[in-house]
Amino acid sequence: MSQIKKEMMALVGACVSEGTKVLAPSEFNSEFKKIITAKFDIFNEDSEEKYDLIIEDKPTDYIKIYQKLNDKGVYITTAESLADKALFENLSKMFYIVLPYYYIEENKIYPLVFASKKPHPTADIIRHRSDFVENTYYYHTDIHLASFVMPKYIFEEIKNFIKM
């Protein structure tokens, strides 16, 4: 997995989620250490915990994920495209906010999806976290905010499947 992808999945989630309990694959562990204003409890294997942030490289069981999140939990995963209507529609049945976002690597756009029970990825960004992320290759506060901006034609195609 690329450094850019890891940063955009872990740091976008961690800079919006108010809490610090994270369920993520071990390859994400070092990303959370880049946020110098918070210490994260990272779980690489599922337990009976409730989590503030869950990251999956590929989407799995949405209902199980939803149940494992606390009442302000955030879920980050990949999407097939920025117009992955089936994924957005399924997540929208459970989550309050469902929005695609992306990162650019080697002149290609790679889609991700942000789903949450409460926080909005741009309106609720925690600036005292996002502004104090060190030693990144790609991520910074402005890229975080810009990654959720979609061209009008994509927005028009997905507006009935996402939740803002």
DSSP file (Angstrom, degrees, kcal/mol; ACC not computed):
  #  RESIDUE AA STRUCTURE BP1 BP2  ACC     N-H-->O    O-->H-N    N-H-->O    O-->H-N    TCO  KAPPA ALPHA  PHI   PSI    X-CA   Y-CA   Z-CA
    1    1 A M              0   0    0      0, 0.0     2,-0.0     0, 0.0     0, 0.0   0.000 360.0 360.0 360.0 137.8    0.0    0.0    0.0
    2    2 A S     >  -     0   0    0      1,-0.1     4,-2.2     4,-0.0     5,-0.2  -0.289 360.0-121.7 -73.3 155.9    1.4    3.4   -0.9
    3    3 A Q  H  > S+     0   0    0      1,-0.2     4,-2.5     2,-0.2     5,-0.2   0.883 113.1  53.8 -60.6 -40.4    2.4    6.0    1.6
    4    4 A I  H  > S+     0   0    0      2,-0.2     4,-2.7     1,-0.2     5,-0.2   0.931 108.3  48.3 -63.2 -46.3   -0.1    8.5    0.1
    5    5 A K  H  > S+     0   0    0      1,-0.2     4,-2.1     2,-0.2     5,-0.3   0.923 111.7  49.8 -61.3 -44.6   -3.0    6.1    0.5
    6    6 A K  H  X S+     0   0    0     -4,-2.2     4,-2.6     1,-0.2     5,-0.4   0.925 112.5  47.7 -61.0 -44.6   -2.1    5.3    4.1
    7    7 A E  H  X>S+     0   0    0     -4,-2.5     4,-2.4     1,-0.2     5,-0.6   0.934 112.6  48.0 -61.7 -46.0   -1.8    9.0    5.0
    8    8 A M  H  X5S+     0   0    0     -4,-2.7     4,-0.5    -5,-0.2     5,-0.2   0.818 116.6  42.4 -70.4 -29.2   -5.1    9.9    3.3
    9    9 A M  H  X5S+     0   0    0     -4,-2.1     4,-1.2    -5,-0.2    -2,-0.2   0.940 123.7  34.4 -78.1 -49.7   -7.0    7.0    5.0
   10   10 A A  H  X5S+     0   0    0     -4,-2.6     4,-2.7    -5,-0.3    -3,-0.2   0.934 121.6  42.8 -73.7 -47.1   -5.6    7.3    8.5
   11   11 A L  H  X5S+     0   0    0     -4,-2.4     4,-1.8    -5,-0.4    -3,-0.2   0.854 111.7  52.1 -76.7 -34.5   -5.1   11.1    8.8
   12   12 A V  H  <<S+     0   0    0     -5,-0.6     4,-0.3    -4,-0.5    -1,-0.2   0.954 116.2  42.7 -61.9 -47.5   -8.4   12.2    7.3
   13   13 A G  H >X S+     0   0    0     -4,-1.2     4,-2.7    -5,-0.2     3,-1.3   0.930 115.5  47.7 -62.8 -46.5  -10.2    9.9    9.7
   14   14 A A  H 3< S+     0   0    0     -4,-2.7    -1,-0.2     1,-0.3    -2,-0.2   0.756 108.6  54.8 -69.4 -25.0   -8.0   10.7   12.7
   15   15 A C  T 3< S+     0   0    0     -4,-1.8   111,-3.5    -5,-0.2   115,-0.3   0.396 117.6  35.3 -90.8   3.9   -8.4   14.5   12.1
   16   16 A V  T <4 S+     0   0    0     -3,-1.3     2,-0.2    -4,-0.3    -2,-0.2   0.637  97.7  85.4-118.0 -39.2  -12.2   14.3   12.1
   17   17 A S     <  -     0   0    0     -4,-2.7    56,-0.1    -5,-0.2    36,-0.1  -0.486  66.3-150.9 -68.0 128.9  -12.9   11.6   14.7
   18   18 A E  S    S+     0   0    0     54,-0.3    -1,-0.2    -2,-0.2    55,-0.1   0.814  73.8  65.4 -70.7 -30.0  -13.0   13.2   18.2
   19   19 A G  S    S-     0   0    0     53,-0.2    -3,-0.1    33,-0.1    -2,-0.0  -0.073  71.8-138.4 -88.2-172.6  -11.8   10.0   19.8
   20   20 A T        +     0   0    0     20,-0.1    21,-2.6     2,-0.0     2,-0.7   0.284  63.5 110.0-132.4   8.0   -8.6    8.0   19.7
   21   21 A K  E     -a   41   0A   0     19,-0.2    31,-2.5    21,-0.1    32,-1.7  -0.810  47.6-178.7 -92.3 115.9   -9.7    4.3   19.6
   22   22 A V  E     -ab  42  53A   0     19,-2.9    21,-3.3    -2,-0.7     2,-0.6  -0.931  25.9-161.8-123.0 134.8   -8.8    3.0   16.2
   23   23 A L  E     +ab  43  54A   0     30,-2.6    32,-2.5    -2,-0.4    21,-0.2  -0.966  40.7 135.4-110.9 113.5   -9.3   -0.4   14.5
   24   24 A A        -     0   0    0     19,-2.1    32,-0.1    -2,-0.6     5,-0.1  -0.988  60.2 -84.4-154.2 154.1   -7.0   -0.5   11.5
   25   25 A P    >   -     0   0    0      0, 0.0     3,-2.2     0, 0.0     4,-0.3  -0.303  48.9-109.6 -58.3 150.1   -4.6   -2.9    9.8
   26   26 A S  G >  S+     0   0    0      1,-0.3     3,-1.7    18,-0.2     4,-0.3   0.736 112.2  74.4 -58.6 -25.3   -1.1   -2.7   11.3
   27   27 A E  G 3  S+     0   0    0      1,-0.3    -1,-0.3     2,-0.1     3,-0.2   0.649  93.8  55.3 -64.9 -11.7    0.4   -1.0    8.2
   28   28 A F  G X> S+     0   0    0     -3,-2.2     3,-1.4     1,-0.1     4,-0.9   0.560  78.8  97.2 -92.3 -10.6   -1.4    2.2    9.4
   29   29 A N  H X> S+     0   0    0     -3,-1.7     3,-0.7     1,-0.3     4,-0.6   0.858  81.0  50.0 -49.9 -47.8    0.1    2.2   12.9
   30   30 A S  H 34 S+     0   0    0     -4,-0.3     3,-0.4     1,-0.2     4,-0.4   0.748  99.3  67.5 -68.3 -22.4    2.9    4.7   12.1
   31   31 A E  H X4 S+     0   0    0     -3,-1.4     3,-1.4     1,-0.2     4,-0.3   0.891  95.4  54.7 -65.2 -38.1    0.5    7.2   10.5
   32   32 A F  H X< S+     0   0    0     -4,-0.9     3,-1.1    -3,-0.7    -1,-0.2   0.755  97.4  64.8 -69.5 -23.2   -1.2    8.0   13.8
   33   33 A K  T 3< S+     0   0    0     -4,-0.6    -1,-0.3    -3,-0.4    -2,-0.2   0.647  87.4  72.0 -72.3 -13.9    2.1    8.9   15.4
   34   34 A K  T <  S+     0   0    0     -3,-1.4   100,-2.9    -4,-0.4     2,-0.9   0.677  78.7  82.4 -75.6 -17.1    2.4   11.8   12.9
   35   35 A I  B X   -G  133   0B   0     -3,-1.1     3,-0.8    -4,-0.3    98,-0.2  -0.800  63.2-172.3 -89.1 110.5   -0.4   13.7   14.8
   36   36 A I  T 3  S+     0   0    0     96,-2.2    -1,-0.1    -2,-0.9    97,-0.1   0.556  73.6  61.7 -86.0  -6.6    1.5   15.3   17.6
   37   37 A T  T 3  S+     0   0    0     95,-0.4     2,-0.3    92,-0.2    -1,-0.2   0.389 105.4  41.2-100.6   4.3   -1.5   16.6   19.6
   38   38 A A    <   -     0   0    0     -3,-0.8     2,-0.5    -6,-0.2    -3,-0.1  -0.997  65.0-141.6-150.1 147.1   -3.2   13.2   20.3
   39   39 A K        -     0   0    0     -2,-0.3     2,-0.3    -3,-0.0    -6,-0.1  -0.946  25.8-149.5-109.6 129.0   -2.2    9.7   21.3
   40   40 A F        -     0   0    0     -2,-0.5     2,-0.7    -8,-0.1   -19,-0.2  -0.764  12.0-141.1-104.4 142.4   -4.1    6.9   19.7
   41   41 A D  E     -a   21   0A   0    -21,-2.6   -19,-2.9    -2,-0.3     2,-0.5  -0.903  30.1-162.2 -95.6 111.6   -5.1    3.5   21.0
   42   42 A I  E     -a   22   0A   0     -2,-0.7     2,-0.5   -21,-0.2   -19,-0.2  -0.853  12.2-168.1-107.9 127.8   -4.7    1.3   17.9
   43   43 A F  E     -a   23   0A   0    -21,-3.3   -19,-2.1    -2,-0.5     3,-0.1  -0.955   9.0-177.9-112.6 125.2   -6.2   -2.1   17.6
   44   44 A N  S    S+     0   0    0     -2,-0.5     2,-0.4   -21,-0.2   -18,-0.2   0.616  74.7  48.3 -97.0 -15.7   -5.0   -4.3   14.7
   45   45 A E  S    S-     0   0    0    -20,-0.1    -1,-0.1   -19,-0.0     2,-0.0  -0.978  96.0-103.9-125.2 141.7   -7.3   -7.2   15.6
   46   46 A D        +     0   0    0     -2,-0.4     2,-0.2    -3,-0.1    -2,-0.1  -0.320  43.7 168.3 -65.3 136.9  -11.0   -6.8   16.3
   47   47 A S        -     0   0    0      2,-0.1    -1,-0.0    -4,-0.1    -4,-0.0  -0.597  55.1 -83.0-128.3-166.0  -12.1   -7.1   19.9
   48   48 A E  S    S+     0   0    0     -2,-0.2    -2,-0.1     2,-0.1     0, 0.0   0.254  88.3 123.0 -87.4  14.1  -15.4   -6.3   21.6
   49   49 A E        -     0   0    0      1,-0.1     2,-0.5     0, 0.0    -2,-0.1  -0.210  64.5-125.2 -69.4 161.0  -14.5   -2.6   21.8
   50   50 A K        -     0   0    0     19,-0.0     2,-0.3    23,-0.0    19,-0.2  -0.938  34.6-149.3-101.7 135.5  -16.4    0.3   20.4
   51   51 A Y  E     - c   0  69A   0     17,-2.9    19,-2.9    -2,-0.5   -29,-0.2  -0.746  25.1-152.9-112.2 153.8  -14.2    2.3   18.1
   52   52 A D  E    S+     0   0A   0    -31,-2.5    22,-2.0     1,-0.3     2,-0.4   0.735  90.9  19.9 -86.7 -28.9  -14.0    6.0   17.1
   53   53 A L  E     -bc  22  74A   0    -32,-1.7   -30,-2.6    20,-0.2     2,-0.4  -0.991  62.6-171.7-146.5 130.9  -12.4    5.2   13.8
   54   54 A I  E     -bc  23  75A   0     20,-2.4    22,-2.5    -2,-0.4     2,-0.5  -0.994   7.6-168.0-124.5 130.8  -12.4    2.0   11.7
   55   55 A I  E     + c   0  76A   0    -32,-2.5     2,-0.4    -2,-0.4    22,-0.2  -0.971   7.4 176.6-120.1 129.9  -10.3    1.7    8.5
   56   56 A E        -     0   0    0     20,-2.4    22,-0.4    -2,-0.5    -2,-0.0  -0.996  28.7-145.8-130.1 137.6  -10.6   -1.1    6.0
   57   57 A D  S    S+     0   0    0     -2,-0.4    21,-0.4     1,-0.2    -1,-0.1   0.884  95.8  22.3 -67.6 -37.2   -8.7   -1.4    2.7
   58   58 A K  S    S-     0   0    0     19,-0.1    -1,-0.2    -3,-0.1    21,-0.1  -0.991  96.5-106.0-127.8 138.4  -11.7   -3.0    1.1
   59   59 A P        +     0   0    0      0, 0.0     3,-0.1     0, 0.0    18,-0.0  -0.341  46.0 164.2 -64.6 141.5  -15.3   -2.6    2.4
   60   60 A T        -     0   0    0      1,-0.1     2,-1.0    -2,-0.0    -4,-0.0   0.134  54.5  -1.5-123.3-119.8  -16.7   -5.6    4.1
   61   61 A D     >  -     0   0    0      1,-0.2     4,-2.4     2,-0.1     5,-0.2  -0.683  55.8-169.6 -85.6 100.6  -19.8   -6.0    6.4
   62   62 A Y  H  > S+     0   0    0     -2,-1.0     4,-2.7     1,-0.2    -1,-0.2   0.859  84.8  52.3 -60.4 -38.5  -21.3   -2.5    6.7
   63   63 A I  H  > S+     0   0    0      2,-0.2     4,-2.3     1,-0.2    -1,-0.2   0.932 110.8  46.6 -66.1 -45.0  -23.7   -3.6    9.5
   64   64 A K  H  > S+     0   0    0      2,-0.2     4,-1.5     1,-0.2    -2,-0.2   0.918 113.6  49.3 -62.5 -43.7  -21.0   -5.1   11.6
   65   65 A I  H  X S+     0   0    0     -4,-2.4     4,-0.8     1,-0.2     3,-0.4   0.942 110.3  50.7 -60.4 -48.2  -18.8   -2.0   11.1
   66   66 A Y  H >< S+     0   0    0     -4,-2.7     3,-0.9     1,-0.2    -1,-0.2   0.905 109.8  50.2 -57.2 -44.0  -21.6    0.3   12.0
   67   67 A Q  H 3< S+     0   0    0     -4,-2.3    -1,-0.2     1,-0.2    -2,-0.2   0.786 107.3  54.5 -67.3 -28.1  -22.3   -1.7   15.2
   68   68 A K  H 3< S+     0   0    0     -4,-1.5   -17,-2.9    -3,-0.4     2,-0.3   0.592  93.5  87.6 -83.4 -10.7  -18.6   -1.6   16.2
   69   69 A L  E << S-c   51   0A   0     -3,-0.9   -17,-0.2    -4,-0.8     6,-0.0  -0.625  79.2-122.2 -87.9 147.1  -18.4    2.2   16.0
   70   70 A N  E >   -     0   0A   0    -19,-2.9     3,-2.0    -2,-0.3    47,-0.1  -0.142  47.0 -80.9 -73.3-177.3  -19.3    4.5   18.9
   71   71 A D  E 3  S+     0   0A   0      1,-0.3    -1,-0.1    46,-0.0   -19,-0.1   0.584 133.9  35.7 -69.4  -9.4  -22.1    7.1   18.4
   72   72 A K  E 3  S+     0   0A   0     46,-0.1   -54,-0.3    45,-0.1    -1,-0.3   0.018  92.3 148.9-123.5  24.8  -19.7    9.5   16.7
   73   73 A G  E <   -     0   0A   0     -3,-2.0    44,-2.6    -7,-0.1    45,-0.5  -0.156  34.5-148.3 -69.3 155.3  -17.7    6.9   14.8
   74   74 A V  E     -cD  53 116A   0    -22,-2.0   -20,-2.4    42,-0.2     2,-0.4  -0.961   4.9-161.3-124.5 138.8  -16.0    7.3   11.5
   75   75 A Y  E     -cD  54 115A   0     40,-3.7    40,-2.7    -2,-0.4     2,-0.4  -0.986   6.7-171.9-122.6 128.4  -15.5    4.6    8.8
   76   76 A I  E     +cD  55 114A   0    -22,-2.5   -20,-2.4    -2,-0.4     2,-0.3  -0.975  19.9 141.1-121.6 132.3  -12.9    4.9    6.0
   77   77 A T  E     - D   0 113A   0     36,-1.8    36,-2.8    -2,-0.4     2,-0.2  -0.901  47.1 -84.5-152.8-178.2  -12.5    2.5    3.1
   78   78 A T  E     - D   0 112A   0    -21,-0.4     2,-0.3   -22,-0.4    34,-0.3  -0.547  32.5-151.8 -91.9 160.7  -11.9    2.4   -0.6
   79   79 A A        -     0   0    0     32,-1.4     3,-0.1    -2,-0.2    34,-0.0  -0.898  23.3-125.5-125.9 158.3  -14.4    2.9   -3.4
   80   80 A E  S    S-     0   0    0     -2,-0.3     2,-0.3     1,-0.2    -1,-0.1   0.847  90.6 -19.5 -70.5 -33.7  -14.4    1.5   -6.9
   81   81 A S  S >  S-     0   0    0     29,-0.1     3,-1.1    -3,-0.0    -1,-0.2  -0.942  72.3 -93.0-159.3 174.2  -14.8    5.0   -8.3
   82   82 A L  T 3  S+     0   0    0     -2,-0.3    76,-0.1     1,-0.3    28,-0.0   0.595 128.0  49.1 -72.2  -9.3  -15.8    8.5   -7.3
   83   83 A A  T 3   +     0   0    0     74,-0.0     2,-2.2    28,-0.0    -1,-0.3  -0.216  69.3 146.7-120.4  40.9  -19.3    7.5   -8.6
   84   84 A D    <>  +     0   0    0     -3,-1.1     4,-2.4     1,-0.2     3,-0.3  -0.495  18.5 172.8 -78.1  74.4  -19.6    4.2   -6.8
   85   85 A K  H  >  +     0   0    0     -2,-2.2     4,-2.9     1,-0.2     5,-0.2   0.845  70.0  55.1 -58.0 -40.4  -23.3    4.5   -6.3
   86   86 A A  H  > S+     0   0    0      2,-0.2     4,-2.3     1,-0.2    -1,-0.2   0.931 111.6  43.8 -61.8 -46.1  -23.9    1.0   -5.0
   87   87 A L  H  > S+     0   0    0     -3,-0.3     4,-2.6     2,-0.2     5,-0.2   0.940 115.8  47.4 -63.7 -47.6  -21.4    1.5   -2.1
   88   88 A F  H  X S+     0   0    0     -4,-2.4     4,-2.4     1,-0.2    -2,-0.2   0.904 112.3  50.0 -62.4 -41.4  -22.6    5.0   -1.3
   89   89 A E  H  X S+     0   0    0     -4,-2.9     4,-0.8    -5,-0.2    -1,-0.2   0.920 111.9  47.5 -64.3 -43.9  -26.2    3.8   -1.3
   90   90 A N  H >< S+     0   0    0     -4,-2.3     3,-0.7    -5,-0.2     4,-0.4   0.926 115.0  45.0 -63.2 -45.1  -25.5    0.9    1.0
   91   91 A L  H >X S+     0   0    0     -4,-2.6     4,-3.0     1,-0.2     3,-1.6   0.863 106.1  61.6 -66.8 -34.9  -23.5    3.0    3.4
   92   92 A S  H 3< S+     0   0    0     -4,-2.4    -1,-0.2    69,-0.3    -2,-0.2   0.698  90.4  68.9 -66.3 -18.8  -26.2    5.8    3.3
   93   93 A K  T << S+     0   0    0     -4,-0.8    -1,-0.3    -3,-0.7    -2,-0.2   0.753 119.4  16.9 -68.9 -22.1  -28.7    3.3    4.7
   94   94 A M  T <4 S+     0   0    0     -3,-1.6    -2,-0.2    -4,-0.4     2,-0.2   0.745 111.9  72.3-117.2 -41.4  -26.8    3.4    8.0
   95   95 A F     <  -     0   0    0     -4,-3.0    22,-0.2     1,-0.1     3,-0.1  -0.533  61.8-144.1 -91.6 149.3  -24.5    6.3    8.2
   96   96 A Y  S    S+     0   0    0     20,-1.3     2,-0.4     1,-0.2    21,-0.2   0.835  92.5  33.6 -74.6 -36.6  -25.4   10.0    8.7
   97   97 A I  E     +E  116   0A   0     19,-2.1    19,-2.4    67,-0.1     2,-0.4  -0.986  63.2 170.0-123.6 130.9  -22.6   11.3    6.4
   98   98 A V  E     +EF 115 163A   0     65,-2.4    65,-2.0    -2,-0.4    17,-0.2  -0.920  14.1 157.5-140.8 114.1  -21.3    9.4    3.3
   99   99 A L  E     -E  114   0A   0     15,-2.8    15,-3.0    -2,-0.4     2,-0.2  -0.998  33.8-131.6-140.4 137.3  -18.9   11.2    1.0
  100  100 A P  E     +E  113   0A   0      0, 0.0     2,-0.3     0, 0.0    13,-0.2  -0.541  29.4 171.3 -77.8 153.3  -16.3   10.2   -1.5
  101  101 A Y  E     -E  112   0A   0     11,-2.1    11,-3.3    -2,-0.2     2,-0.3  -0.905  10.4-156.9-148.6 178.6  -12.9   11.7   -1.5
  102  102 A Y  E     -E  111   0A   0     45,-0.9     2,-0.3    -2,-0.3     7,-0.1  -0.955  14.2-145.9-154.2 165.7   -9.7   11.0   -3.3
  103  103 A Y  E     -E  110   0A   0      7,-1.8     7,-2.9    -2,-0.3     2,-0.5  -0.942  22.1-131.7-132.7 159.6   -5.9   11.2   -3.5
  104  104 A I  E     +E  109   0A   0     -2,-0.3     2,-0.4     5,-0.2     5,-0.2  -0.944  27.4 168.6-116.6 131.0   -3.7   11.6   -6.5
  105  105 A E  E >   -E  108   0A   0      3,-2.4     3,-1.4    -2,-0.5    -2,-0.0  -0.977  69.9  -8.8-144.7 128.2   -0.7    9.5   -7.2
  106  106 A E  T 3  S-     0   0    0     -2,-0.4     3,-0.1     1,-0.3    -1,-0.1   0.898 128.5 -55.8  50.9  46.3    1.3    9.2  -10.4
  107  107 A N  T 3  S+     0   0    0      1,-0.2     2,-0.4    -3,-0.0    -1,-0.3   0.666 115.7 113.0  62.8  21.2   -1.3   11.4  -12.2
  108  108 A K  E <   - E   0 105A   0     -3,-1.4    -3,-2.4     2,-0.0     2,-0.5  -0.934  63.4-131.6-120.0 147.3   -4.1    9.0  -11.3
  109  109 A I  E     - E   0 104A   0     -2,-0.4    -5,-0.2    -5,-0.2    -7,-0.0  -0.850  18.4-163.6 -98.5 130.0   -7.0    9.6   -9.0
  110  110 A Y  E     - E   0 103A   0     -7,-2.9    -7,-1.8    -2,-0.5     2,-0.2  -0.964  14.4-137.1-116.4 122.8   -7.8    7.0   -6.4
  111  111 A P  E     + E   0 102A   0      0, 0.0   -32,-1.4     0, 0.0     2,-0.3  -0.539  23.7 174.1 -86.0 143.7  -11.2    7.1   -4.7
  112  112 A L  E     -DE  78 101A   0    -11,-3.3   -11,-2.1   -34,-0.3     2,-0.4  -0.834  20.3-134.6-130.2 170.1  -11.9    6.6   -1.0
  113  113 A V  E     -DE  77 100A   0    -36,-2.8   -36,-1.8    -2,-0.3     2,-0.5  -0.998   6.1-158.2-135.8 139.1  -15.1    6.9    1.1
  114  114 A F  E     +DE  76  99A   0    -15,-3.0   -15,-2.8    -2,-0.4     2,-0.4  -0.962  17.0 174.4-112.2 122.9  -15.8    8.6    4.4
  115  115 A A  E     +DE  75  98A   0    -40,-2.7   -40,-3.7    -2,-0.5     2,-0.3  -0.995   6.4 170.9-129.4 136.9  -18.8    7.4    6.3
  116  116 A S  E     -DE  74  97A   0    -19,-2.4   -19,-2.1    -2,-0.4   -20,-1.3  -0.979  41.8-135.5-146.1 158.9  -19.7    8.6    9.8
  117  117 A K  S    S-     0   0    0    -44,-2.6   -43,-0.1    -2,-0.3    -1,-0.1   0.710  99.5 -19.4 -81.7 -22.8  -22.4    8.5   12.4
  118  118 A K  S    S+     0   0    0    -45,-0.5   -46,-0.1     1,-0.2    -2,-0.1   0.454 105.2  88.5-148.5 -55.8  -22.1   12.2   13.1
  119  119 A P        -     0   0    0      0, 0.0    -1,-0.2     0, 0.0   -22,-0.1  -0.247  59.9-137.7 -68.2 145.0  -18.9   14.2   12.2
  120  120 A H     >  -     0   0    0      1,-0.1     4,-1.7  -104,-0.1    44,-0.1  -0.803  16.7-129.0 -95.2 138.5  -18.6   15.8    8.7
  121  121 A P  T  4 S+     0   0    0      0, 0.0    -1,-0.1     0, 0.0    27,-0.0   0.733 102.0  21.2 -66.8 -22.7  -15.2   15.5    7.1
  122  122 A T  T >4 S+     0   0    0      2,-0.1     3,-0.9     3,-0.1    23,-0.1   0.771 124.8  48.2-110.7 -40.7  -14.7   19.2    6.3
  123  123 A A  T 34 S+     0   0    0      1,-0.2  -107,-0.0     0, 0.0     0, 0.0   0.832 120.3  39.0 -69.0 -30.9  -17.1   21.0    8.7
  124  124 A D  T 3< S+     0   0    0     -4,-1.7    -1,-0.2     2,-0.1    -2,-0.1   0.110  78.1 143.9-109.3  21.3  -15.9   19.1   11.7
  125  125 A I    <   -     0   0    0     -3,-0.9     2,-1.1     1,-0.1  -109,-0.2  -0.384  52.9-128.7 -59.6 136.9  -12.2   18.8   10.9
  126  126 A I    >>  -     0   0    0   -111,-3.5     4,-2.7     1,-0.2     3,-2.0  -0.765  23.6-169.5 -92.1  96.7  -10.2   19.1   14.2
  127  127 A R  H 3> S+     0   0    0     -2,-1.1     4,-2.4     1,-0.3     5,-0.2   0.805  81.3  62.2 -64.1 -31.3   -7.7   21.8   13.3
  128  128 A H  H 34 S+     0   0    0      2,-0.2    -1,-0.3     1,-0.2   -91,-0.1   0.597 114.7  37.1 -73.5  -5.7   -5.6   21.3   16.4
  129  129 A R  H X4 S+     0   0    0     -3,-2.0     3,-1.2  -114,-0.2   -93,-0.2   0.784 119.0  44.7 -98.3 -53.8   -4.9   17.8   15.0
  130  130 A S  H >< S+     0   0    0     -4,-2.7     3,-0.7  -115,-0.3    11,-0.4   0.832 112.5  51.6 -64.4 -33.1   -4.7   18.5   11.3
  131  131 A D  T 3< S+     0   0    0     -4,-2.4    -1,-0.3    -5,-0.2    -3,-0.1   0.653 109.3  53.2 -76.7 -13.7   -2.5   21.5   11.6
  132  132 A F  T <  S+     0   0    0     -3,-1.2   -96,-2.2    -5,-0.2     2,-0.5  -0.305  72.6 126.8-119.7  48.8   -0.1   19.6   13.8
  133  133 A V  B <   -G   35   0B   0     -3,-0.7     2,-0.3   -98,-0.2     3,-0.3  -0.921  42.6-161.3-102.6 127.6    0.7   16.6   11.6
  134  134 A E        +     0   0    0   -100,-2.9    -2,-0.1    -2,-0.5     6,-0.0  -0.767  55.0  15.6-113.5 155.7    4.4   16.1   11.1
  135  135 A N  S    S+     0   0    0     -2,-0.3     2,-0.2     1,-0.2    -1,-0.2   0.836  78.0 152.7  59.9  40.5    6.6   14.2    8.7
  136  136 A T        -     0   0    0     -3,-0.3    -1,-0.2     3,-0.2  -132,-0.1  -0.634  39.9-155.5 -95.5 159.8    4.0   13.6    6.0
  137  137 A Y  S    S-     0   0    0     -2,-0.2    -1,-0.1  -134,-0.1  -133,-0.1   0.764  89.4  -2.0 -96.0 -35.7    4.6   13.1    2.3
  138  138 A Y  S    S+     0   0    0   -135,-0.1     5,-0.1  -134,-0.1     2,-0.1   0.709 104.3  92.0-126.4 -46.6    1.2   14.1    1.0
  139  139 A Y        +     0   0    0      4,-0.1     2,-0.3     3,-0.1    -3,-0.2  -0.319  36.6 140.5 -71.0 137.9   -1.3   15.0    3.8
  140  140 A H     >  -     0   0    0     -2,-0.1     4,-2.4     1,-0.1     3,-0.3  -0.924  63.0 -91.5-158.0 171.0   -1.9   18.5    5.1
  141  141 A T  H  > S+     0   0    0    -11,-0.4     4,-2.2    -2,-0.3     5,-0.2   0.880 122.9  49.6 -56.1 -44.4   -5.0   20.4    6.2
  142  142 A D  H  > S+     0   0    0      1,-0.2     4,-2.6     2,-0.2    -1,-0.2   0.882 110.9  49.0 -66.5 -37.5   -5.6   22.0    2.8
  143  143 A I  H  > S+     0   0    0     -3,-0.3     4,-2.1     2,-0.2    -1,-0.2   0.890 108.6  55.8 -66.9 -38.2   -5.3   18.7    0.9
  144  144 A H  H  < S+     0   0    0     -4,-2.4     4,-0.4     2,-0.2    -2,-0.2   0.959 113.2  40.0 -55.0 -53.4   -7.7   17.2    3.5
  145  145 A L  H >< S+     0   0    0     -4,-2.2     3,-1.2     1,-0.2    -2,-0.2   0.911 116.0  50.0 -65.1 -44.0  -10.3   19.8    2.7
  146  146 A A  H >< S+     0   0    0     -4,-2.6     3,-1.8     1,-0.2    -1,-0.2   0.787  95.8  71.1 -67.6 -28.3   -9.7   19.8   -1.1
  147  147 A S  T 3< S+     0   0    0     -4,-2.1   -45,-0.9     1,-0.3    -1,-0.2   0.665  95.3  54.5 -66.8 -14.5   -9.9   16.0   -1.4
  148  148 A F  T <  S+     0   0    0     -3,-1.2     2,-0.5    -4,-0.4    -1,-0.3   0.479  83.1 103.4 -95.0  -4.1  -13.7   16.2   -0.8
  149  149 A V    <   -     0   0    0     -3,-1.8    -3,-0.0    -4,-0.2   -48,-0.0  -0.692  55.2-167.8 -82.9 124.8  -14.3   18.7   -3.6
  150  150 A M        -     0   0    0     -2,-0.5    -2,-0.1     1,-0.0     2,-0.0  -0.832  27.5-102.7-111.4 148.0  -15.9   17.0   -6.6
  151  151 A P    >>  -     0   0    0      0, 0.0     4,-2.4     0, 0.0     3,-0.6  -0.377  39.8-111.3 -60.5 150.5  -16.3   18.3  -10.2
  152  152 A K  H 3> S+     0   0    0      1,-0.2     4,-2.8     2,-0.2     5,-0.2   0.866 115.3  55.4 -55.4 -42.6  -20.0   19.3  -10.8
  153  153 A Y  H 3> S+     0   0    0      1,-0.2     4,-1.2     2,-0.2    -1,-0.2   0.852 110.5  45.5 -65.1 -33.3  -20.6   16.4  -13.2
  154  154 A I  H <> S+     0   0    0     -3,-0.6     4,-1.7     2,-0.2    -1,-0.2   0.924 112.5  50.7 -72.6 -44.4  -19.6   13.8  -10.7
  155  155 A F  H  X S+     0   0    0     -4,-2.4     4,-1.9     1,-0.2     3,-0.3   0.924 109.1  51.3 -57.9 -44.9  -21.5   15.5   -7.9
  156  156 A E  H  < S+     0   0    0     -4,-2.8     4,-0.3     1,-0.2    -1,-0.2   0.856 109.5  51.5 -61.0 -34.8  -24.7   15.5  -10.1
  157  157 A E  H  < S+     0   0    0     -4,-1.2    -1,-0.2    -5,-0.2    -2,-0.2   0.820 122.5  28.1 -71.7 -31.4  -24.2   11.8  -10.8
  158  158 A I  H >X S+     0   0    0     -4,-1.7     3,-2.8    -3,-0.3     4,-1.2   0.489  85.6 104.0-110.4  -4.2  -23.9   10.8   -7.1
  159  159 A K  T 3< S+     0   0    0     -4,-1.9    -1,-0.1     1,-0.3     5,-0.1   0.755  83.5  51.1 -57.3 -26.7  -25.9   13.4   -5.2
  160  160 A N  T 34 S+     0   0    0     -4,-0.3    -1,-0.3     1,-0.2    -2,-0.1   0.459 113.0  46.6 -87.3  -0.2  -28.9   11.1   -4.7
  161  161 A F  T <4 S+     0   0    0     -3,-2.8   -69,-0.3   -63,-0.0    -2,-0.2   0.536 103.4  66.2-116.3 -12.9  -26.6    8.3   -3.3
  162  162 A I     <  -     0   0    0     -4,-1.2     2,-0.4    -3,-0.1   -63,-0.2  -0.580  68.7-137.3-104.8 170.2  -24.4   10.3   -0.8
  163  163 A K  B      F   98   0A   0    -65,-2.0   -65,-2.4    -2,-0.2    -3,-0.1  -0.990 360.0 360.0-130.4 124.5  -25.2   12.0    2.4
  164  164 A M              0   0    0     -2,-0.4   -67,-0.1   -67,-0.2    -1,-0.1   0.394 360.0 360.0-108.9 360.0  -23.8   15.4    3.2
